[in-house]
């Protein structure tokens, strides 16, 4: 099948959303969602886990992310519908409870991540300019993100293009500063192959890879834009893999530069580890980089909330959430009710924990989603579609499941408890929704 025929078929597929996202916009969307607060805020935590070899868990996390990304590439191009993992689970397992659990886990991870990013935005970088209570600043920030999201997907992604350029420039700046410091003889490149004393390197790398994985998981949000991407079957795999590899290369270079310039102990003790690199280089003003970091965090929050609102819309369209959540603004064609609800939930989560705690919870929830998606690829191999689509080697989703299980073993009891509470709330919501949907049918039977 030619690309021209694929594009025609794709454009003819019905959708209530506006199909305006090009391949370049999608690439920037995914790259902007992957790059961001993860590396800006958690490099220090990883240094505390593994020592100077920060680049190694980042590389391991990239490999693990690419496994599951292969499964997403196949399923998104096979079933290009908003809803992502929830749609895949519904098709594969044909059990509403499983489909809801997967979709809700994704949704809970999204709003939890947005809450964490809002806290990060309102922290040290923000207070460099304005003194304000963290929770107040975080709530105001989430409201501004919601307003931009409400304007439309194209406007949001245009803002994402600018913010991604800034945050990518900030990370490249760290790499350049690292090279300058090494060039003048002030750094120590040998630290990049050193591990924390008293630790087993393999276990340390695996533990740090769990945190590093948070820096890559943004790619799954793109599955919820399937109905808004032009020629999704040809465009999506290219944009997905290109953005992940780009992010991985940048992350590894940043990890090497950070440790070469600043010792791991100092990085581990800082809430703004990359700012330590800027200060050590003494070339770029601290406030300039603080602005870059704020933009990076803001971009991550915007893209996460775009995902959460589209996922909510998709689940409501599938009858897994109340139909009101599928309402779309006539002019803007944005799911406004879903945007309002997900924003309110994120605001509530702001008051429940710090960034690192919320990040660990996000990873656990997403690992559940990724296991479901990798298994769904194998189950749905027997289901054929008319259009050509991307197909991944069978070993990839198998390795994807194994990698997710390995990462789950690294989670703490406290993280399991927090995620368990969120899932329990989801189970209650599912039961209430199902009961409400059955009531009209029962009344109709009784009336007959």
KOLGUMI-358903 format. One line per field, with one value per residue (C-alpha): residue number from 1; residue in three letters; x, y, z. Coordinates in nm, 3 decimals. Layout:
REM KOLGUMI-358903
num: c(NUM,...);
residu: c(ala,...);
x: c(X,...);
y: c(Y,...);
z: c(Z,...);
END
This chain:
REM KOLGUMI-358903
num: c(1,2,3,4,5,6,7,8,9,10,11,12,13,14,15,16,17,18,19,20,21,22,23,24,25,26,27,28,29,30,31,32,33,34,35,36,37,38,39,40,41,42,43,44,45,46,47,48,49,50,51,52,53,54,55,56,57,58,59,60,61,62,63,64,65,66,67,68,69,70,71,72,73,74,75,76,77,78,79,80,81,82,83,84,85,86,87,88,89,90,91,92,93,94,95,96,97,98,99,100,101,102,103,104,105,106,107,108,109,110,111,112,113,114,115,116,117,118,119,120,121,122,123,124,125,126,127,128,129,130,131,132,133,134,135,136,137,138,139,140,141,142,143,144,145,146,147,148,149,150,151,152,153,154,155,156,157,158,159,160,161,162,163,164,165,166,167,168,169,170,171,172,173,174,175,176,177,178,179,180,181,182,183,184,185,186,187,188,189,190,191,192,193,194,195,196,197,198,199,200,201,202,203,204,205,206,207,208,209,210,211,212,213,214,215,216,217,218,219,220,221,222,223,224,225,226,227,228,229,230,231,232,233,234,235,236,237,238,239,240,241,242,243,244,245,246,247,248,249,250,251,252,253,254,255,256,257,258,259,260,261,262,263,264,265,266,267,268,269,270,271,272,273,274,275,276,277,278,279,280,281,282,283,284,285,286,287,288,289,290,291,292,293,294,295,296,297,298,299,300,301,302,303,304,305,306,307,308,309,310,311,312,313,314,315,316,317,318,319,320,321,322,323,324,325,326,327,328,329,330,331,332,333,334,335,336,337,338,339,340,341,342,343,344,345,346,347,348,349,350,351,352,353,354,355,356,357,358,359,360,361,362,363,364,365,366,367,368,369,370,371,372,373,374,375,376,377,378,379,380,381,382,383,384,385,386,387,388,389,390,391,392,393,394,395,396,397,398,399,400,401,402,403,404,405,406,407,408,409,410,411,412,413,414,415,416,417,418,419,420,421,422,423,424,425,426,427,428,429,430,431,432,433,434,435,436,437,438,439,440,441,442,443,444,445,446,447,448);
residu: c(unk,unk,unk,unk,unk,unk,unk,unk,unk,unk,unk,unk,unk,unk,unk,unk,unk,unk,unk,unk,unk,unk,unk,unk,unk,unk,unk,unk,unk,unk,unk,unk,unk,unk,unk,unk,unk,unk,unk,unk,unk,unk,unk,unk,unk,unk,unk,unk,unk,unk,unk,unk,unk,unk,unk,unk,unk,unk,unk,unk,unk,unk,unk,unk,unk,unk,unk,unk,unk,unk,unk,unk,unk,unk,unk,unk,unk,unk,unk,unk,unk,unk,unk,unk,unk,unk,unk,unk,unk,unk,unk,unk,unk,unk,unk,unk,unk,unk,unk,unk,unk,unk,unk,unk,unk,unk,unk,unk,unk,unk,unk,unk,unk,unk,unk,unk,unk,unk,unk,unk,unk,unk,unk,unk,unk,unk,unk,unk,unk,unk,unk,unk,unk,unk,unk,unk,unk,unk,unk,unk,unk,unk,unk,unk,unk,unk,unk,unk,unk,unk,unk,unk,unk,unk,unk,unk,unk,unk,unk,unk,unk,unk,unk,unk,unk,unk,unk,unk,unk,unk,unk,unk,unk,unk,unk,unk,unk,unk,unk,unk,unk,unk,unk,unk,unk,unk,unk,unk,unk,unk,unk,unk,unk,unk,unk,unk,unk,unk,unk,unk,unk,unk,unk,unk,unk,unk,unk,unk,unk,unk,unk,unk,unk,unk,unk,unk,unk,unk,unk,unk,unk,unk,unk,unk,unk,unk,unk,unk,unk,unk,unk,unk,unk,unk,unk,unk,unk,unk,unk,unk,unk,unk,unk,unk,unk,unk,unk,unk,unk,unk,unk,unk,unk,unk,unk,unk,unk,unk,unk,unk,unk,unk,unk,unk,unk,unk,unk,unk,unk,unk,unk,unk,unk,unk,unk,unk,unk,unk,unk,unk,unk,unk,unk,unk,unk,unk,unk,unk,unk,unk,unk,unk,unk,unk,unk,unk,unk,unk,unk,unk,unk,unk,unk,unk,unk,unk,unk,unk,unk,unk,unk,unk,unk,unk,unk,unk,unk,unk,unk,unk,unk,unk,unk,unk,unk,unk,unk,unk,unk,unk,unk,unk,unk,unk,unk,unk,unk,unk,unk,unk,unk,unk,unk,unk,unk,unk,unk,unk,unk,unk,unk,unk,unk,unk,unk,unk,unk,unk,unk,unk,unk,unk,unk,unk,unk,unk,unk,unk,unk,unk,unk,unk,unk,unk,unk,unk,unk,unk,unk,unk,unk,unk,unk,unk,unk,unk,unk,unk,unk,unk,unk,unk,unk,unk,unk,unk,unk,unk,unk,unk,unk,unk,unk,unk,unk,unk,unk,unk,unk,unk,unk,unk,unk,unk,unk,unk,unk,unk,unk,unk,unk,unk,unk,unk,unk,unk,unk,unk,unk,unk,unk,unk,unk,unk,unk,unk,unk,unk,unk,unk,unk,unk,unk,unk,unk,unk,unk,unk);
x: c(0.000,0.140,0.183,-0.079,-0.341,-0.252,-0.298,-0.633,-0.757,-0.634,-0.807,-1.133,-1.135,-1.404,-1.312,-1.471,-1.127,-0.925,-0.663,-0.392,-0.080,0.198,0.494,0.724,0.479,0.440,0.819,0.851,0.551,0.708,1.055,0.917,0.726,1.027,1.275,1.193,1.165,1.290,1.647,1.637,1.532,1.635,1.997,2.105,1.892,2.040,2.390,2.305,2.201,2.476,2.759,2.938,2.815,2.485,2.488,2.464,2.115,1.999,2.120,1.957,1.630,1.639,1.671,1.380,1.166,1.236,1.101,0.759,0.769,0.781,0.454,0.296,0.410,0.237,-0.089,-0.124,-0.078,-0.310,-0.585,-0.545,-0.796,-0.777,-0.762,-0.429,-0.360,-0.724,-0.839,-0.571,-0.672,-1.039,-0.964,-0.724,-0.893,-1.258,-1.315,-1.441,-1.280,-0.931,-0.977,-1.085,-0.797,-0.542,-0.696,-0.739,-0.379,-0.263,-0.492,-0.384,-0.020,-0.080,-0.248,-0.004,0.286,0.129,0.091,0.455,0.566,0.356,0.536,0.871,0.772,0.679,1.001,1.352,1.369,1.045,1.130,1.449,1.220,0.902,0.845,0.517,0.381,0.456,0.100,-0.044,0.205,0.147,-0.232,-0.203,0.036,-0.205,-0.488,-0.274,-0.187,-0.557,-0.640,-0.375,-0.495,-0.850,-0.753,-0.678,-0.432,-0.262,-0.212,-0.085,0.162,0.286,0.364,0.529,0.758,0.893,0.926,1.091,1.348,1.425,1.450,1.661,1.889,1.922,2.035,2.276,2.408,2.498,2.690,2.876,2.955,3.087,3.319,3.440,3.511,3.699,3.886,4.021,4.127,3.875,3.661,3.724,3.603,3.716,3.420,3.185,3.301,3.298,3.023,2.916,3.134,2.975,2.719,2.685,2.716,2.453,2.195,2.280,2.234,1.901,1.777,1.884,1.732,1.392,1.431,1.582,1.281,1.065,1.267,1.155,0.796,0.649,0.639,0.320,0.117,0.147,-0.081,-0.372,-0.320,-0.381,-0.704,-0.533,-0.223,-0.210,-0.125,-0.069,0.036,0.338,0.414,0.385,0.665,0.918,0.838,0.828,1.163,1.343,1.234,1.331,1.677,1.728,1.633,1.854,2.162,2.102,2.045,2.366,2.569,2.409,2.481,2.847,2.882,2.712,2.931,3.248,3.190,3.034,3.105,2.818,2.780,2.711,2.466,2.285,2.243,2.089,1.725,1.851,2.147,2.197,2.209,2.515,2.683,2.598,2.739,3.056,3.115,3.057,2.978,2.598,2.397,2.206,1.875,1.901,1.923,1.647,1.416,1.515,1.440,1.099,1.011,1.119,0.895,0.606,0.634,0.622,0.312,0.136,0.195,0.099,-0.231,-0.297,-0.258,-0.477,-0.762,-0.749,-0.735,-1.036,-1.218,-1.129,-1.243,-1.569,-1.623,-1.573,-1.833,-1.577,-1.633,-1.945,-2.045,-2.027,-1.646,-1.656,-1.809,-1.612,-1.611,-1.787,-1.537,-1.210,-1.288,-1.117,-1.254,-1.331,-1.505,-1.217,-0.970,-1.154,-1.189,-0.829,-0.703,-0.907,-0.770,-0.413,-0.470,-0.588,-0.279,-0.050,-0.125,-0.035,0.343,0.676,0.816,1.026,0.742,0.496,0.748,0.790,0.414,0.388,0.643,0.466,0.130,0.281,0.458,0.116,-0.002,0.308,0.267,-0.089,0.018,0.300,0.069,-0.201,0.035,0.073,-0.298,-0.404,-0.172,-0.467,-0.674,-0.606,-0.692,-0.722,-0.461,-0.087,0.067,0.395,0.481,0.741,0.932,0.755,1.053,1.021,0.689,0.805,1.119,0.904,0.694,1.004,1.166,0.853,0.835,1.203,1.143,0.837,1.059,1.257,0.957,0.931,0.643,0.538,0.506,0.299,0.069,0.017,-0.050,-0.281,-0.493,-0.523,-0.622,-0.878,-1.038,-1.043,-1.211,-1.482,-1.535,-1.564,-1.832,-2.033,-2.010,-2.118,-2.412,-2.526,-2.510,-2.716,-2.990,-3.167,-3.172,-3.321,-3.586,-3.672,-3.719,-3.932,-4.148,-4.205);
y: c(0.000,0.339,0.631,0.822,0.553,0.530,0.905,0.898,0.610,0.784,1.110,0.924,0.763,0.942,1.142,1.424,1.573,1.799,1.605,1.873,1.716,1.667,1.430,1.712,1.837,1.482,1.437,1.760,1.666,1.335,1.483,1.766,1.523,1.297,1.579,1.783,1.762,1.403,1.486,1.844,1.735,1.371,1.357,1.426,1.145,0.905,1.018,0.931,0.581,0.487,0.737,0.890,0.646,0.833,0.784,0.404,0.379,0.640,0.416,0.111,0.301,0.401,0.038,-0.063,0.222,0.127,-0.224,-0.101,0.178,-0.094,-0.233,0.112,0.170,-0.147,-0.092,0.281,0.226,-0.074,0.095,0.475,0.585,0.826,0.637,0.459,0.170,0.149,0.091,-0.174,-0.354,-0.349,-0.504,-0.763,-0.880,-0.785,-0.732,-0.388,-0.418,-0.474,-0.199,0.041,-0.058,0.005,0.333,0.451,0.359,0.567,0.851,0.835,0.836,1.138,1.359,1.244,1.338,1.677,1.739,1.651,1.879,2.161,2.118,2.117,2.434,2.609,2.510,2.655,2.765,2.965,3.119,3.254,3.520,3.525,3.441,3.253,2.949,2.637,2.506,2.842,2.872,2.510,2.554,2.876,2.704,2.413,2.658,2.834,2.499,2.411,2.738,2.675,2.317,2.447,2.669,2.371,2.096,2.297,2.601,2.378,2.200,2.526,2.639,2.301,2.361,2.679,2.531,2.213,2.424,2.606,2.295,2.111,2.416,2.410,2.048,2.107,2.405,2.169,1.951,2.253,2.386,2.043,2.045,2.396,2.303,1.990,2.192,2.433,2.145,2.192,1.879,1.510,1.277,0.968,1.011,0.895,0.533,0.529,0.374,0.456,0.274,-0.022,-0.086,-0.367,-0.189,-0.402,-0.349,0.020,0.067,-0.117,0.095,0.415,0.292,0.296,0.671,0.715,0.537,0.826,1.048,0.842,0.742,1.053,0.874,0.684,1.007,1.034,0.731,0.948,1.182,0.904,1.065,1.402,1.290,1.321,0.985,0.822,0.482,0.624,0.915,0.770,0.507,0.748,1.025,0.787,0.616,0.928,1.127,0.855,0.809,1.186,1.214,0.919,1.069,1.404,1.239,1.036,1.343,1.544,1.264,1.255,1.635,1.678,1.425,1.541,1.897,1.836,1.545,1.296,1.382,1.749,1.656,1.416,1.689,1.942,1.986,2.163,1.945,2.098,2.441,2.316,2.258,2.611,2.757,2.549,2.664,3.027,3.138,3.159,3.359,3.138,3.310,3.249,2.876,2.891,3.027,2.741,2.485,2.642,2.623,2.257,2.169,2.373,2.194,1.854,1.952,2.088,1.773,1.548,1.730,1.712,1.335,1.310,1.505,1.307,0.979,1.081,1.176,0.841,0.638,0.831,0.764,0.393,0.400,0.345,0.690,0.911,1.037,1.400,1.369,1.322,1.666,1.876,2.253,2.317,2.575,2.463,2.089,2.030,1.796,2.078,1.878,1.629,1.916,2.072,1.744,1.627,1.970,1.959,1.613,1.728,2.027,1.794,1.574,1.874,1.856,1.485,1.456,1.573,1.526,1.216,1.036,1.123,1.024,0.676,0.634,0.741,0.480,0.199,0.285,0.309,-0.025,-0.184,-0.011,-0.118,-0.484,-0.473,-0.310,-0.557,-0.851,-0.693,-0.691,-1.068,-1.132,-0.910,-1.071,-1.288,-0.978,-0.843,-0.501,-0.385,-0.109,-0.172,-0.095,-0.116,-0.462,-0.534,-0.861,-1.098,-1.105,-0.731,-0.732,-1.045,-0.866,-0.562,-0.758,-0.902,-0.558,-0.412,-0.694,-0.643,-0.271,-0.346,-0.547,-0.229,-0.035,0.037,-0.068,0.294,0.340,0.023,0.154,0.491,0.330,0.076,0.353,0.523,0.195,0.127,0.464,0.368,0.035,0.214,0.460,0.172,-0.002,0.319,0.389,0.037,0.047,0.382,0.251,-0.056,0.136,0.276,-0.069,-0.224,0.048,-0.009,-0.383,-0.315,-0.069,-0.320);
z: c(0.000,-0.094,0.140,-0.063,-0.007,0.361,0.401,0.225,0.443,0.755,0.671,0.605,0.950,1.152,1.461,1.658,1.718,1.489,1.286,1.270,1.429,1.173,1.205,1.311,1.572,1.704,1.726,1.920,2.137,2.241,2.281,2.491,2.711,2.763,2.825,3.131,3.505,3.522,3.428,3.559,3.908,3.953,3.832,4.190,4.328,4.073,4.171,4.530,4.420,4.176,4.228,3.931,3.665,3.628,3.251,3.285,3.445,3.194,2.912,3.070,3.111,2.743,2.639,2.862,2.731,2.367,2.431,2.538,2.278,2.012,2.141,2.141,1.782,1.666,1.853,1.782,1.408,1.417,1.620,1.586,1.849,2.143,2.471,2.419,2.653,2.768,2.408,2.357,2.677,2.579,2.241,2.377,2.695,2.624,2.996,3.101,3.444,3.296,3.040,3.309,3.539,3.264,3.157,3.512,3.602,3.308,3.406,3.772,3.664,3.443,3.700,3.970,3.746,3.671,4.043,4.100,3.817,3.958,4.291,4.110,3.923,4.246,4.424,4.437,4.073,4.106,4.443,4.287,4.138,4.347,4.713,4.734,4.921,4.718,4.710,4.602,4.317,4.212,4.198,3.998,3.760,3.697,3.622,3.362,3.204,3.185,3.009,2.743,2.703,2.658,2.365,2.144,2.061,1.786,2.009,2.291,2.065,1.919,2.272,2.322,2.023,2.178,2.527,2.398,2.213,2.537,2.756,2.498,2.477,2.855,2.856,2.569,2.765,3.050,2.805,2.665,3.013,3.107,2.806,2.894,3.256,3.148,2.889,3.149,3.371,3.653,3.609,3.669,3.394,3.587,3.825,3.547,3.589,3.968,4.182,4.535,4.785,4.959,4.685,4.433,4.094,3.918,4.193,4.219,3.845,3.854,4.143,3.970,3.642,3.815,3.869,3.524,3.375,3.496,3.263,2.960,3.033,2.871,2.535,2.619,2.630,2.253,2.206,2.316,2.018,1.765,1.638,1.594,1.400,1.021,0.855,1.192,1.055,0.875,1.107,1.456,1.463,1.310,1.557,1.855,1.808,1.686,1.990,2.238,2.087,2.079,2.445,2.537,2.373,2.543,2.882,2.865,2.770,3.052,3.300,3.200,3.206,3.544,3.724,3.549,3.674,4.017,4.251,4.303,4.671,4.594,4.317,4.551,4.814,4.575,4.468,4.156,4.053,3.710,3.869,4.058,3.721,3.609,3.929,3.904,3.546,3.650,3.295,3.271,3.532,3.774,3.705,3.332,3.384,3.646,3.375,3.145,3.418,3.486,3.116,3.107,3.401,3.259,2.927,3.093,3.289,2.979,2.777,3.068,3.113,2.739,2.771,3.081,2.926,2.598,2.786,2.994,2.674,2.516,2.816,2.833,2.461,2.532,2.812,3.086,3.238,3.250,2.901,3.013,3.011,2.633,2.569,2.320,2.269,1.935,1.812,1.966,1.947,2.281,2.554,2.799,3.072,3.082,3.107,3.402,3.592,3.546,3.651,3.972,4.055,3.993,4.220,4.497,4.455,4.498,4.870,4.907,4.861,4.719,4.367,4.432,4.610,4.335,4.066,4.214,4.224,3.861,3.754,3.941,3.785,3.437,3.474,3.523,3.205,3.012,3.113,2.982,2.654,2.591,2.655,2.437,2.138,2.161,2.218,1.926,1.674,1.572,1.494,1.145,1.002,0.642,0.662,0.678,1.015,1.205,1.340,1.607,1.652,1.895,2.130,2.194,2.389,2.574,2.689,2.762,3.011,3.179,3.209,3.370,3.625,3.713,3.772,3.985,4.221,4.292,4.428,4.799,5.025,5.068,4.692,4.663,4.938,4.770,4.432,4.597,4.746,4.407,4.242,4.514,4.442,4.075,4.150,4.348,4.062,3.817,4.024,4.060,3.685,3.594,3.835,3.695,3.337,3.425,3.603,3.289,3.130,3.442,3.459,3.095,3.156,3.464,3.270,2.992);
END
